Amino acid sequence: MWEKVQETVNFLKEKGIKTPDFGIILGTGLGNLVEKITIEIAIPYDEIVNFPVSTVEGHSGELIYGKIGNKKVIAMRGRFHYYEGWSIHETVFPVRVMKYLGVEQLIVSNASGGVNPAFEVGDIMVITDHINLMPEHPLNGANENRFGPRFVDMHEAYSKKMISKMDVVAEKLDVPLHKGIYLALQGPTFETPAEYKMVKILGADAVGMSTVPEVIVAKHMGMECFGVSVITDLGVEGVVESVSHEEVQEVAKKSEKIVGRLVEEFIKL
């Protein structure tokens, strides 16, 4: 893994990507932030050495490098999911690369199913913590000490400092935000009513199929993380309804301009 990361980092540096201030992973339907980036370099995943290629509709599969305000950013337009068949180590590979390009702060976004009765479809939830129920762990196997320690402290997986900063931005823009715990399952099936109930009993506010592996690996390498989730469907007992990927994308698209504005102002601040 170390050698592959170094090979990819060298490849991207030769393309002109150098020391971004922020790394951003854009999830389902949340690609609107790309419009806020003054793009200097855009590289399709299939042209990047050692990169997997996203197979999910709505995930463009492109690495974007440029500026938001006076800050350099590198953004993944489309992420890799464990359910696509990639190994858990392949899904988090780009985060390793971001770190060795110079990224110290990672922003992740996703779409999720809300199990908190206070949530409504289209709400925006800042992730304050997570529960990992993925079937594999991204740090399993022999530890590479050049990446980070064998045992990783996860008491503050999502930076309190970054969350406080977003509170200031949201107040300034008059955007209501929820805060909550995100639970990660493998997917690709949406949850059954019984599974939604389980998620709620376990103490989570929303459930999805991504984000947690990337955050674990980012913390392994000492990065600060901020996560935001768009509630695209509800799994509240008595309110569980049928849902499709198309419906998830449609809801996310309605919220993406707001999320994009929040993240844009957050980076500029």
N, C-alpha and C positions, 0 to 999 in steps of 0.2 A: 504493500500500500504506500509506504513512504516514497519509494522510487517513482511510482505512478503519479503521486501528488507533485513531486518535484518536476517531473517531465511536463505535466500539464501547466504548472505555474510558469515554467520557463517558456513554454509555448505561448501563453497568454501575455507574458511580459514582452516577448518579441513582437507581439501584435500591438503593443503600446499601452497595455493595461498596467498601471502602477499605483500602488498604495491608496486604494479607495478608503474613504472615511467610514462608509456604511456598506454592509452587504444586505441585500433585500431578496427574500423569496416570495414571489407573488403567486398566490393560490388561485383556485377556481374562480373565474370571472372577475378577478381583481387586478387585471393588467392595465387598468386605466392610469396607474401611476407612471407608466412608461411615457405618457403624453406630457408629463411634467419634467421629464429628463431631457436635458440638452445632450442628445446622443452623439458621442464621438466614435464609438466602436460598437458594432452589433455582429455577433458571430453565432450562426446556427449550431445547435448542440452536435449535430452529426459531423461538423467540421473541427470540433475540439478534440484533441488527443485524449483518449481514455474516458471521455464523457459517455454516459448512457444517453438514450434518446427517449423523450417522453412519448407515451403512446395514448395519452388521454385527450379526448376531444375537449377543446377549451384551454389546453396548455400548449402554448405556441412552440416551446422548445428553442429558446434563443437567449444568449447571454448578452446583456446590455451594459455598456460602460459609458459614463458621462457625468454631467453635473446637475445637481438641484441646488439652485442658489450658488453659493461658492463652495459647496461640498461635493467631493467626488463620490460617486456611488457605483456599485456593481450589482446588477439585478438579474435574478433568474426569472425569465418569463416562461413559467412552466416548471414544475418540480417533478421529482421522481418518487413514485409510491412503491412500497413493498409489495402491494397486491398486483403490480404489473409483472412481477416475476423476477425483478432485480433482487440481488441479495441485499440484506440490510446494510451492508458496508457500501454497496454501490449507490444506494439511495442517498447516503450522507456524504458521498465523495466530494461534491461541489463545495460543501461547507469547509472541508479540510483545505481545499484549494483557496477559498476566500481568505482563510486565516493566513495562509502563507503568501498571499498577495498583499497582506497588510491590514485586513479588516479586523477591527476590534469590537465593533457593535453590529449585531445582526438583528434585522427586522423581519419577522415572518408573519404571513397572513394565510387564512384558510376560510373555508366555508364549513359550517357545522350544524348539527341538529341540537336544538335547545331543549333541555329537560327541566329548566327552571320555570315554574309557573308564571313568573313575572316577565318572561321574555315573549316577544312577538316576532313574527317573521320579518326580517329586514333590520332587526336590532344589531348593534355593534357591541361586541364584548371584548374588553381588554383581558388578556389571559394573565391571571395572577399566579397560577400554579398548574401542575398537570398530574395526571395519573396514567402511568404507562402500562397498558395491557396488550401491547404488541407481542406476538409470539416469539420474536427474537430481539436481542439487545444489540445495539450498534457498537458496543464496546466488548462484545464477547470475543474469545480467542486471546492469543498472546498480546500483551499491551505493548504499544510502541511508545517508549518513554519520550521520544522527541515530539510526540503529539501532546502528551499529558500524563498525569499519574494513573496508576492502576485503579485506585478508588477515588471517585469524584464526589465532592461535596455538592449536593443539589438543594441545599436549604433555601437558596434564592435563585431558582432556575430562571426566573423572569425579573429583570433588574427593577428594583423599587425606584431607583433614581430615574430610569427611563419612563416608568409608569407615571411618576409624579410630573415629569416633563410633559407627557401627553395630556394629563389632567389640565395643565395650564393652557395647552393648545386647544383642547376641546372647549374649555370655558371661553376662550377668546373667540372661537368660531361659533359658539352657541350650539354645539353638537352634543346631544345626550349620549353618555357611554354607560354600559353595564360593565361590571367586573365579575370574573368568575373562574372556575376551575375547568380545564379541558381534559377530557379522557380520550385516549387514543386506542382504537381497535384496528384490526388488520384490514377489514373490508374485503372485497369491494361491495358486498351487500349492505344496503341500508339496514338499520337496526329493526328487530321485531319489537312489538309493544313490550314484551317481557324483558328484552335487552335494554330498552330505554328505561324501564323501571329499575333494572339493575344499576344502570349508570347513575341514576338519581340516588338510589340507596347508598351507593359507594361514595357519594359526596360531591359529584361533579355537576356542573351547570350546563355543559355542552359536550357533544361527542363527535369525533371525526376520525379520519383515516391517515393523518399526516402530522407534521410539525414536531412531535415529540422526539423522534429519532434525531432530527436536525439540531434541536435545542440541546439534547444530551451531548452530542458531539461538539457543539459550540462551547458548552461549559467545560468539557474535557480539555479544550484548548485555551480556556481562560477568557472566552469572549462574553460580553454582556448581551443579553437577549431581550427583545420586546416582541410580544405576540398579540395579534388582533384577529378576531374571528367574526365573520358575518353569520348571523343566525338565519339559515336558509330554509329550515323546516322545523317543525315542533314534534317532540316526542313526549309531551306532557300527557300523563295518564288521563284518558277520556278525550284527548284532543289529537291522538295519533292518527294521521291520515296518510294515504298513499303518496309516494314521492318518486320523482325520476331525476336523472342527472340533468336533463334539460330544464326542469323546474328549478333545480338548485342554481344553475347558471343564470337563469332569468332573474331570480331574486338577487343574486350576487351582483349582477349588472346594474340593478337599480341602486345598490348601495355603494358601488365602486367609486363613484365620483366623490362621495363624502369621505370614504376611507382614503382615497388618493389625496384629497385636500388635507386631511389630518396628517398623513405621513409626510406630505410635502412641507407643511409648516413645521412639523416636528424636526425634520432634517435641517431646515433653514435656521431654526431657533438656536 
